[in-house]
Amino acid sequence: MKASEIREMSVDELNEKLASLKEELFALRFQHAVNQLENTARLKAVKKDIARVKTTLRAAELAQQ
């Protein structure tokens, strides 16, 4: 997911995306723990996407103030 795509989303969409990314990260961690995860790089990518979404949400929060 690109930062430009994230910036175009509304706050509600960002919150939904954040929740889905956290669920995906949980599932990936579980698969990794039981040695069923084939693409370990996906863990890092999901973490970065979560950080991008959180950063955009914080910027929107500061813009409102």
mmCIF file of the N, C-alpha and C atoms, coordinates in Angstrom:
data_MODEL
# 
_entry.id   MODEL 
# 
loop_
_atom_site.group_PDB 
_atom_site.id 
_atom_site.type_symbol 
_atom_site.label_atom_id 
_atom_site.label_alt_id 
_atom_site.label_comp_id 
_atom_site.label_asym_id 
_atom_site.label_entity_id 
_atom_site.label_seq_id 
_atom_site.pdbx_PDB_ins_code 
_atom_site.Cartn_x 
_atom_site.Cartn_y 
_atom_site.Cartn_z 
_atom_site.occupancy 
_atom_site.B_iso_or_equiv 
_atom_site.pdbx_formal_charge 
_atom_site.auth_seq_id 
_atom_site.auth_comp_id 
_atom_site.auth_asym_id 
_atom_site.auth_atom_id 
_atom_site.pdbx_PDB_model_num 
ATOM 1   N N  . MET A 1 1  ? 0.836   -1.164  0.000  1.00 0.00 ? 1  MET A N  1 
ATOM 2   C CA . MET A 1 1  ? 0.000   0.000   0.000  1.00 0.00 ? 1  MET A CA 1 
ATOM 3   C C  . MET A 1 1  ? 0.890   1.240   0.000  1.00 0.00 ? 1  MET A C  1 
ATOM 4   N N  . LYS A 1 2  ? 0.580   2.176   -0.856 1.00 0.00 ? 2  LYS A N  1 
ATOM 5   C CA . LYS A 1 2  ? 1.391   3.369   -0.983 1.00 0.00 ? 2  LYS A CA 1 
ATOM 6   C C  . LYS A 1 2  ? 0.865   4.482   -0.086 1.00 0.00 ? 2  LYS A C  1 
ATOM 7   N N  . ALA A 1 3  ? 1.755   5.389   0.292  1.00 0.00 ? 3  ALA A N  1 
ATOM 8   C CA . ALA A 1 3  ? 1.379   6.502   1.163  1.00 0.00 ? 3  ALA A CA 1 
ATOM 9   C C  . ALA A 1 3  ? 0.366   7.414   0.475  1.00 0.00 ? 3  ALA A C  1 
ATOM 10  N N  . SER A 1 4  ? 0.479   7.569   -0.824 1.00 0.00 ? 4  SER A N  1 
ATOM 11  C CA . SER A 1 4  ? -0.463  8.428   -1.548 1.00 0.00 ? 4  SER A CA 1 
ATOM 12  C C  . SER A 1 4  ? -1.880  7.855   -1.497 1.00 0.00 ? 4  SER A C  1 
ATOM 13  N N  . GLU A 1 5  ? -1.996  6.532   -1.540 1.00 0.00 ? 5  GLU A N  1 
ATOM 14  C CA . GLU A 1 5  ? -3.311  5.891   -1.426 1.00 0.00 ? 5  GLU A CA 1 
ATOM 15  C C  . GLU A 1 5  ? -3.899  6.120   -0.042 1.00 0.00 ? 5  GLU A C  1 
ATOM 16  N N  . ILE A 1 6  ? -3.052  6.068   0.958  1.00 0.00 ? 6  ILE A N  1 
ATOM 17  C CA . ILE A 1 6  ? -3.513  6.240   2.335  1.00 0.00 ? 6  ILE A CA 1 
ATOM 18  C C  . ILE A 1 6  ? -3.980  7.671   2.568  1.00 0.00 ? 6  ILE A C  1 
ATOM 19  N N  . ARG A 1 7  ? -3.252  8.641   2.031  1.00 0.00 ? 7  ARG A N  1 
ATOM 20  C CA . ARG A 1 7  ? -3.615  10.048  2.225  1.00 0.00 ? 7  ARG A CA 1 
ATOM 21  C C  . ARG A 1 7  ? -4.969  10.392  1.618  1.00 0.00 ? 7  ARG A C  1 
ATOM 22  N N  . GLU A 1 8  ? -5.384  9.653   0.608  1.00 0.00 ? 8  GLU A N  1 
ATOM 23  C CA . GLU A 1 8  ? -6.651  9.919   -0.064 1.00 0.00 ? 8  GLU A CA 1 
ATOM 24  C C  . GLU A 1 8  ? -7.848  9.376   0.712  1.00 0.00 ? 8  GLU A C  1 
ATOM 25  N N  . MET A 1 9  ? -7.620  8.519   1.697  1.00 0.00 ? 9  MET A N  1 
ATOM 26  C CA . MET A 1 9  ? -8.705  7.902   2.451  1.00 0.00 ? 9  MET A CA 1 
ATOM 27  C C  . MET A 1 9  ? -9.256  8.866   3.511  1.00 0.00 ? 9  MET A C  1 
ATOM 28  N N  . SER A 1 10 ? -10.526 8.657   3.865  1.00 0.00 ? 10 SER A N  1 
ATOM 29  C CA . SER A 1 10 ? -11.122 9.440   4.944  1.00 0.00 ? 10 SER A CA 1 
ATOM 30  C C  . SER A 1 10 ? -10.703 8.837   6.284  1.00 0.00 ? 10 SER A C  1 
ATOM 31  N N  . VAL A 1 11 ? -11.003 9.538   7.362  1.00 0.00 ? 11 VAL A N  1 
ATOM 32  C CA . VAL A 1 11 ? -10.624 9.072   8.694  1.00 0.00 ? 11 VAL A CA 1 
ATOM 33  C C  . VAL A 1 11 ? -11.313 7.752   9.026  1.00 0.00 ? 11 VAL A C  1 
ATOM 34  N N  . ASP A 1 12 ? -12.587 7.628   8.656  1.00 0.00 ? 12 ASP A N  1 
ATOM 35  C CA . ASP A 1 12 ? -13.314 6.383   8.919  1.00 0.00 ? 12 ASP A CA 1 
ATOM 36  C C  . ASP A 1 12 ? -12.690 5.218   8.159  1.00 0.00 ? 12 ASP A C  1 
ATOM 37  N N  . GLU A 1 13 ? -12.343 5.464   6.902  1.00 0.00 ? 13 GLU A N  1 
ATOM 38  C CA . GLU A 1 13 ? -11.708 4.418   6.101  1.00 0.00 ? 13 GLU A CA 1 
ATOM 39  C C  . GLU A 1 13 ? -10.351 4.031   6.693  1.00 0.00 ? 13 GLU A C  1 
ATOM 40  N N  . LEU A 1 14 ? -9.622  5.026   7.195  1.00 0.00 ? 14 LEU A N  1 
ATOM 41  C CA . LEU A 1 14 ? -8.317  4.751   7.799  1.00 0.00 ? 14 LEU A CA 1 
ATOM 42  C C  . LEU A 1 14 ? -8.463  3.901   9.052  1.00 0.00 ? 14 LEU A C  1 
ATOM 43  N N  . ASN A 1 15 ? -9.473  4.194   9.856  1.00 0.00 ? 15 ASN A N  1 
ATOM 44  C CA . ASN A 1 15 ? -9.698  3.397   11.069 1.00 0.00 ? 15 ASN A CA 1 
ATOM 45  C C  . ASN A 1 15 ? -10.060 1.955   10.724 1.00 0.00 ? 15 ASN A C  1 
ATOM 46  N N  . GLU A 1 16 ? -10.871 1.776   9.688  1.00 0.00 ? 16 GLU A N  1 
ATOM 47  C CA . GLU A 1 16 ? -11.228 0.428   9.244  1.00 0.00 ? 16 GLU A CA 1 
ATOM 48  C C  . GLU A 1 16 ? -9.992  -0.310  8.720  1.00 0.00 ? 16 GLU A C  1 
ATOM 49  N N  . LYS A 1 17 ? -9.185  0.401   7.942  1.00 0.00 ? 17 LYS A N  1 
ATOM 50  C CA . LYS A 1 17 ? -7.972  -0.198  7.379  1.00 0.00 ? 17 LYS A CA 1 
ATOM 51  C C  . LYS A 1 17 ? -7.002  -0.588  8.496  1.00 0.00 ? 17 LYS A C  1 
ATOM 52  N N  . LEU A 1 18 ? -6.889  0.268   9.502  1.00 0.00 ? 18 LEU A N  1 
ATOM 53  C CA . LEU A 1 18 ? -6.007  -0.023  10.627 1.00 0.00 ? 18 LEU A CA 1 
ATOM 54  C C  . LEU A 1 18 ? -6.456  -1.286  11.353 1.00 0.00 ? 18 LEU A C  1 
ATOM 55  N N  . ALA A 1 19 ? -7.751  -1.418  11.574 1.00 0.00 ? 19 ALA A N  1 
ATOM 56  C CA . ALA A 1 19 ? -8.271  -2.611  12.244 1.00 0.00 ? 19 ALA A CA 1 
ATOM 57  C C  . ALA A 1 19 ? -7.986  -3.868  11.420 1.00 0.00 ? 19 ALA A C  1 
ATOM 58  N N  . SER A 1 20 ? -8.192  -3.793  10.110 1.00 0.00 ? 20 SER A N  1 
ATOM 59  C CA . SER A 1 20 ? -7.957  -4.972  9.276  1.00 0.00 ? 20 SER A CA 1 
ATOM 60  C C  . SER A 1 20 ? -6.469  -5.325  9.217  1.00 0.00 ? 20 SER A C  1 
ATOM 61  N N  . LEU A 1 21 ? -5.604  -4.308  9.197  1.00 0.00 ? 21 LEU A N  1 
ATOM 62  C CA . LEU A 1 21 ? -4.165  -4.577  9.189  1.00 0.00 ? 21 LEU A CA 1 
ATOM 63  C C  . LEU A 1 21 ? -3.710  -5.210  10.497 1.00 0.00 ? 21 LEU A C  1 
ATOM 64  N N  . LYS A 1 22 ? -4.284  -4.763  11.610 1.00 0.00 ? 22 LYS A N  1 
ATOM 65  C CA . LYS A 1 22 ? -3.928  -5.365  12.897 1.00 0.00 ? 22 LYS A CA 1 
ATOM 66  C C  . LYS A 1 22 ? -4.370  -6.823  12.965 1.00 0.00 ? 22 LYS A C  1 
ATOM 67  N N  . GLU A 1 23 ? -5.546  -7.118  12.414 1.00 0.00 ? 23 GLU A N  1 
ATOM 68  C CA . GLU A 1 23 ? -6.012  -8.504  12.373 1.00 0.00 ? 23 GLU A CA 1 
ATOM 69  C C  . GLU A 1 23 ? -5.081  -9.354  11.509 1.00 0.00 ? 23 GLU A C  1 
ATOM 70  N N  . GLU A 1 24 ? -4.677  -8.793  10.370 1.00 0.00 ? 24 GLU A N  1 
ATOM 71  C CA . GLU A 1 24 ? -3.779  -9.526  9.482  1.00 0.00 ? 24 GLU A CA 1 
ATOM 72  C C  . GLU A 1 24 ? -2.434  -9.783  10.162 1.00 0.00 ? 24 GLU A C  1 
ATOM 73  N N  . LEU A 1 25 ? -1.918  -8.778  10.871 1.00 0.00 ? 25 LEU A N  1 
ATOM 74  C CA . LEU A 1 25 ? -0.653  -8.938  11.569 1.00 0.00 ? 25 LEU A CA 1 
ATOM 75  C C  . LEU A 1 25 ? -0.759  -10.032 12.631 1.00 0.00 ? 25 LEU A C  1 
ATOM 76  N N  . PHE A 1 26 ? -1.881  -10.060 13.346 1.00 0.00 ? 26 PHE A N  1 
ATOM 77  C CA . PHE A 1 26 ? -2.091  -11.108 14.349 1.00 0.00 ? 26 PHE A CA 1 
ATOM 78  C C  . PHE A 1 26 ? -2.059  -12.492 13.696 1.00 0.00 ? 26 PHE A C  1 
ATOM 79  N N  . ALA A 1 27 ? -2.769  -12.628 12.574 1.00 0.00 ? 27 ALA A N  1 
ATOM 80  C CA . ALA A 1 27 ? -2.810  -13.913 11.870 1.00 0.00 ? 27 ALA A CA 1 
ATOM 81  C C  . ALA A 1 27 ? -1.420  -14.311 11.364 1.00 0.00 ? 27 ALA A C  1 
ATOM 82  N N  . LEU A 1 28 ? -0.675  -13.339 10.855 1.00 0.00 ? 28 LEU A N  1 
ATOM 83  C CA . LEU A 1 28 ? 0.667   -13.626 10.355 1.00 0.00 ? 28 LEU A CA 1 
ATOM 84  C C  . LEU A 1 28 ? 1.594   -14.057 11.492 1.00 0.00 ? 28 LEU A C  1 
ATOM 85  N N  . ARG A 1 29 ? 1.486   -13.397 12.639 1.00 0.00 ? 29 ARG A N  1 
ATOM 86  C CA . ARG A 1 29 ? 2.313   -13.775 13.787 1.00 0.00 ? 29 ARG A CA 1 
ATOM 87  C C  . ARG A 1 29 ? 1.974   -15.190 14.258 1.00 0.00 ? 29 ARG A C  1 
ATOM 88  N N  . PHE A 1 30 ? 0.697   -15.507 14.247 1.00 0.00 ? 30 PHE A N  1 
ATOM 89  C CA . PHE A 1 30 ? 0.281   -16.843 14.647 1.00 0.00 ? 30 PHE A CA 1 
ATOM 90  C C  . PHE A 1 30 ? 0.835   -17.885 13.674 1.00 0.00 ? 30 PHE A C  1 
ATOM 91  N N  . GLN A 1 31 ? 0.730   -17.623 12.378 1.00 0.00 ? 31 GLN A N  1 
ATOM 92  C CA . GLN A 1 31 ? 1.259   -18.560 11.373 1.00 0.00 ? 31 GLN A CA 1 
ATOM 93  C C  . GLN A 1 31 ? 2.768   -18.711 11.541 1.00 0.00 ? 31 GLN A C  1 
ATOM 94  N N  . HIS A 1 32 ? 3.448   -17.604 11.841 1.00 0.00 ? 32 HIS A N  1 
ATOM 95  C CA . HIS A 1 32 ? 4.895   -17.650 12.017 1.00 0.00 ? 32 HIS A CA 1 
ATOM 96  C C  . HIS A 1 32 ? 5.274   -18.502 13.237 1.00 0.00 ? 32 HIS A C  1 
ATOM 97  N N  . ALA A 1 33 ? 4.469   -18.406 14.284 1.00 0.00 ? 33 ALA A N  1 
ATOM 98  C CA . ALA A 1 33 ? 4.753   -19.153 15.510 1.00 0.00 ? 33 ALA A CA 1 
ATOM 99  C C  . ALA A 1 33 ? 4.625   -20.657 15.309 1.00 0.00 ? 33 ALA A C  1 
ATOM 100 N N  . VAL A 1 34 ? 3.713   -21.064 14.442 1.00 0.00 ? 34 VAL A N  1 
ATOM 101 C CA . VAL A 1 34 ? 3.526   -22.499 14.210 1.00 0.00 ? 34 VAL A CA 1 
ATOM 102 C C  . VAL A 1 34 ? 4.199   -22.965 12.910 1.00 0.00 ? 34 VAL A C  1 
ATOM 103 N N  . ASN A 1 35 ? 5.117   -22.160 12.431 1.00 0.00 ? 35 ASN A N  1 
ATOM 104 C CA . ASN A 1 35 ? 5.934   -22.478 11.249 1.00 0.00 ? 35 ASN A CA 1 
ATOM 105 C C  . ASN A 1 35 ? 5.113   -22.760 9.994  1.00 0.00 ? 35 ASN A C  1 
ATOM 106 N N  . GLN A 1 36 ? 4.047   -22.003 9.779  1.00 0.00 ? 36 GLN A N  1 
ATOM 107 C CA . GLN A 1 36 ? 3.261   -22.153 8.566  1.00 0.00 ? 36 GLN A CA 1 
ATOM 108 C C  . GLN A 1 36 ? 3.352   -20.936 7.654  1.00 0.00 ? 36 GLN A C  1 
ATOM 109 N N  . LEU A 1 37 ? 4.112   -19.942 8.066  1.00 0.00 ? 37 LEU A N  1 
ATOM 110 C CA . LEU A 1 37 ? 4.227   -18.720 7.278  1.00 0.00 ? 37 LEU A CA 1 
ATOM 111 C C  . LEU A 1 37 ? 5.290   -18.895 6.205  1.00 0.00 ? 37 LEU A C  1 
ATOM 112 N N  . GLU A 1 38 ? 4.867   -18.731 4.949  1.00 0.00 ? 38 GLU A N  1 
ATOM 113 C CA . GLU A 1 38 ? 5.812   -18.910 3.842  1.00 0.00 ? 38 GLU A CA 1 
ATOM 114 C C  . GLU A 1 38 ? 6.511   -17.606 3.486  1.00 0.00 ? 38 GLU A C  1 
ATOM 115 N N  . ASN A 1 39 ? 5.783   -16.487 3.515  1.00 0.00 ? 39 ASN A N  1 
ATOM 116 C CA . ASN A 1 39 ? 6.356   -15.206 3.130  1.00 0.00 ? 39 ASN A CA 1 
ATOM 117 C C  . ASN A 1 39 ? 6.573   -14.355 4.376  1.00 0.00 ? 39 ASN A C  1 
ATOM 118 N N  . THR A 1 40 ? 7.742   -14.486 4.985  1.00 0.00 ? 40 THR A N  1 
ATOM 119 C CA . THR A 1 40 ? 8.016   -13.753 6.222  1.00 0.00 ? 40 THR A CA 1 
ATOM 120 C C  . THR A 1 40 ? 8.170   -12.250 5.987  1.00 0.00 ? 40 THR A C  1 
ATOM 121 N N  . ALA A 1 41 ? 8.446   -11.842 4.779  1.00 0.00 ? 41 ALA A N  1 
ATOM 122 C CA . ALA A 1 41 ? 8.574   -10.419 4.474  1.00 0.00 ? 41 ALA A CA 1 
ATOM 123 C C  . ALA A 1 41 ? 7.237   -9.692  4.615  1.00 0.00 ? 41 ALA A C  1 
ATOM 124 N N  . ARG A 1 42 ? 6.155   -10.440 4.549  1.00 0.00 ? 42 ARG A N  1 
ATOM 125 C CA . ARG A 1 42 ? 4.816   -9.847  4.690  1.00 0.00 ? 42 ARG A CA 1 
ATOM 126 C C  . ARG A 1 42 ? 4.634   -9.233  6.081  1.00 0.00 ? 42 ARG A C  1 
ATOM 127 N N  . LEU A 1 43 ? 5.267   -9.826  7.095  1.00 0.00 ? 43 LEU A N  1 
ATOM 128 C CA . LEU A 1 43 ? 5.204   -9.271  8.450  1.00 0.00 ? 43 LEU A CA 1 
ATOM 129 C C  . LEU A 1 43 ? 5.713   -7.831  8.463  1.00 0.00 ? 43 LEU A C  1 
ATOM 130 N N  . LYS A 1 44 ? 6.865   -7.622  7.872  1.00 0.00 ? 44 LYS A N  1 
ATOM 131 C CA . LYS A 1 44 ? 7.468   -6.291  7.838  1.00 0.00 ? 44 LYS A CA 1 
ATOM 132 C C  . LYS A 1 44 ? 6.610   -5.316  7.040  1.00 0.00 ? 44 LYS A C  1 
ATOM 133 N N  . ALA A 1 45 ? 6.056   -5.780  5.939  1.00 0.00 ? 45 ALA A N  1 
ATOM 134 C CA . ALA A 1 45 ? 5.226   -4.916  5.093  1.00 0.00 ? 45 ALA A CA 1 
ATOM 135 C C  . ALA A 1 45 ? 3.957   -4.475  5.819  1.00 0.00 ? 45 ALA A C  1 
ATOM 136 N N  . VAL A 1 46 ? 3.343   -5.389  6.545  1.00 0.00 ? 46 VAL A N  1 
ATOM 137 C CA . VAL A 1 46 ? 2.117   -5.059  7.277  1.00 0.00 ? 46 VAL A CA 1 
ATOM 138 C C  . VAL A 1 46 ? 2.423   -4.080  8.404  1.00 0.00 ? 46 VAL A C  1 
ATOM 139 N N  . LYS A 1 47 ? 3.539   -4.272  9.088  1.00 0.00 ? 47 LYS A N  1 
ATOM 140 C CA . LYS A 1 47 ? 3.928   -3.350  10.152 1.00 0.00 ? 47 LYS A CA 1 
ATOM 141 C C  . LYS A 1 47 ? 4.141   -1.933  9.597  1.00 0.00 ? 47 LYS A C  1 
ATOM 142 N N  . LYS A 1 48 ? 4.769   -1.847  8.436  1.00 0.00 ? 48 LYS A N  1 
ATOM 143 C CA . LYS A 1 48 ? 4.996   -0.540  7.820  1.00 0.00 ? 48 LYS A CA 1 
ATOM 144 C C  . LYS A 1 48 ? 3.684   0.105   7.390  1.00 0.00 ? 48 LYS A C  1 
ATOM 145 N N  . ASP A 1 49 ? 2.748   -0.703  6.876  1.00 0.00 ? 49 ASP A N  1 
ATOM 146 C CA . ASP A 1 49 ? 1.436   -0.171  6.499  1.00 0.00 ? 49 ASP A CA 1 
ATOM 147 C C  . ASP A 1 49 ? 0.700   0.360   7.718  1.00 0.00 ? 49 ASP A C  1 
ATOM 148 N N  . ILE A 1 50 ? 0.793   -0.353  8.832  1.00 0.00 ? 50 ILE A N  1 
ATOM 149 C CA . ILE A 1 50 ? 0.158   0.111   10.071 1.00 0.00 ? 50 ILE A CA 1 
ATOM 150 C C  . ILE A 1 50 ? 0.762   1.453   10.484 1.00 0.00 ? 50 ILE A C  1 
ATOM 151 N N  . ALA A 1 51 ? 2.065   1.568   10.391 1.00 0.00 ? 51 ALA A N  1 
ATOM 152 C CA . ALA A 1 51 ? 2.734   2.819   10.759 1.00 0.00 ? 51 ALA A CA 1 
ATOM 153 C C  . ALA A 1 51 ? 2.297   3.962   9.845  1.00 0.00 ? 51 ALA A C  1 
ATOM 154 N N  . ARG A 1 52 ? 2.160   3.684   8.548  1.00 0.00 ? 52 ARG A N  1 
ATOM 155 C CA . ARG A 1 52 ? 1.722   4.717   7.608  1.00 0.00 ? 52 ARG A CA 1 
ATOM 156 C C  . ARG A 1 52 ? 0.313   5.206   7.942  1.00 0.00 ? 52 ARG A C  1 
ATOM 157 N N  . VAL A 1 53 ? -0.575  4.266   8.252  1.00 0.00 ? 53 VAL A N  1 
ATOM 158 C CA . VAL A 1 53 ? -1.957  4.620   8.578  1.00 0.00 ? 53 VAL A CA 1 
ATOM 159 C C  . VAL A 1 53 ? -1.995  5.432   9.863  1.00 0.00 ? 53 VAL A C  1 
ATOM 160 N N  . LYS A 1 54 ? -1.249  5.005   10.871 1.00 0.00 ? 54 LYS A N  1 
ATOM 161 C CA . LYS A 1 54 ? -1.232  5.732   12.137 1.00 0.00 ? 54 LYS A CA 1 
ATOM 162 C C  . LYS A 1 54 ? -0.667  7.141   11.967 1.00 0.00 ? 54 LYS A C  1 
ATOM 163 N N  . THR A 1 55 ? 0.350   7.279   11.148 1.00 0.00 ? 55 THR A N  1 
ATOM 164 C CA . THR A 1 55 ? 0.943   8.589   10.894 1.00 0.00 ? 55 THR A CA 1 
ATOM 165 C C  . THR A 1 55 ? -0.062  9.511   10.216 1.00 0.00 ? 55 THR A C  1 
ATOM 166 N N  . THR A 1 56 ? -0.786  8.995   9.242  1.00 0.00 ? 56 THR A N  1 
ATOM 167 C CA . THR A 1 56 ? -1.789  9.788   8.534  1.00 0.00 ? 56 THR A CA 1 
ATOM 168 C C  . THR A 1 56 ? -2.934  10.169  9.466  1.00 0.00 ? 56 THR A C  1 
ATOM 169 N N  . LEU A 1 57 ? -3.352  9.247   10.334 1.00 0.00 ? 57 LEU A N  1 
ATOM 170 C CA . LEU A 1 57 ? -4.404  9.556   11.303 1.00 0.00 ? 57 LEU A CA 1 
ATOM 171 C C  . LEU A 1 57 ? -3.950  10.655  12.263 1.00 0.00 ? 57 LEU A C  1 
ATOM 172 N N  . ARG A 1 58 ? -2.724  10.593  12.703 1.00 0.00 ? 58 ARG A N  1 
ATOM 173 C CA . ARG A 1 58 ? -2.192  11.611  13.615 1.00 0.00 ? 58 ARG A CA 1 
ATOM 174 C C  . ARG A 1 58 ? -2.108  12.954  12.917 1.00 0.00 ? 58 ARG A C  1 
ATOM 175 N N  . ALA A 1 59 ? -1.693  12.988  11.667 1.00 0.00 ? 59 ALA A N  1 
ATOM 176 C CA . ALA A 1 59 ? -1.623  14.239  10.911 1.00 0.00 ? 59 ALA A CA 1 
ATOM 177 C C  . ALA A 1 59 ? -3.003  14.855  10.749 1.00 0.00 ? 59 ALA A C  1 
ATOM 178 N N  . ALA A 1 60 ? -4.003  14.017  10.514 1.00 0.00 ? 60 ALA A N  1 
ATOM 179 C CA . ALA A 1 60 ? -5.377  14.517  10.385 1.00 0.00 ? 60 ALA A CA 1 
ATOM 180 C C  . ALA A 1 60 ? -5.876  15.065  11.710 1.00 0.00 ? 60 ALA A C  1 
ATOM 181 N N  . GLU A 1 61 ? -5.503  14.400  12.800 1.00 0.00 ? 61 GLU A N  1 
ATOM 182 C CA . GLU A 1 61 ? -5.897  14.856  14.138 1.00 0.00 ? 61 GLU A CA 1 
ATOM 183 C C  . GLU A 1 61 ? -5.293  16.222  14.447 1.00 0.00 ? 61 GLU A C  1 
ATOM 184 N N  . LEU A 1 62 ? -4.027  16.385  14.101 1.00 0.00 ? 62 LEU A N  1 
ATOM 185 C CA . LEU A 1 62 ? -3.355  17.662  14.347 1.00 0.00 ? 62 LEU A CA 1 
ATOM 186 C C  . LEU A 1 62 ? -3.904  18.767  13.451 1.00 0.00 ? 62 LEU A C  1 
ATOM 187 N N  . ALA A 1 63 ? -4.322  18.410  12.266 1.00 0.00 ? 63 ALA A N  1 
ATOM 188 C CA . ALA A 1 63 ? -4.886  19.402  11.332 1.00 0.00 ? 63 ALA A CA 1 
ATOM 189 C C  . ALA A 1 63 ? -6.221  19.928  11.831 1.00 0.00 ? 63 ALA A C  1 
ATOM 190 N N  . GLN A 1 64 ? -6.966  19.098  12.558 1.00 0.00 ? 64 GLN A N  1 
ATOM 191 C CA . GLN A 1 64 ? -8.255  19.532  13.083 1.00 0.00 ? 64 GLN A CA 1 
ATOM 192 C C  . GLN A 1 64 ? -8.084  20.541  14.210 1.00 0.00 ? 64 GLN A C  1 
ATOM 193 N N  . GLN A 1 65 ? -7.005  20.424  14.949 1.00 0.00 ? 65 GLN A N  1 
ATOM 194 C CA . GLN A 1 65 ? -6.801  21.300  16.099 1.00 0.00 ? 65 GLN A CA 1 
ATOM 195 C C  . GLN A 1 65 ? -6.345  22.646  15.714 1.00 0.00 ? 65 GLN A C  1 
# 
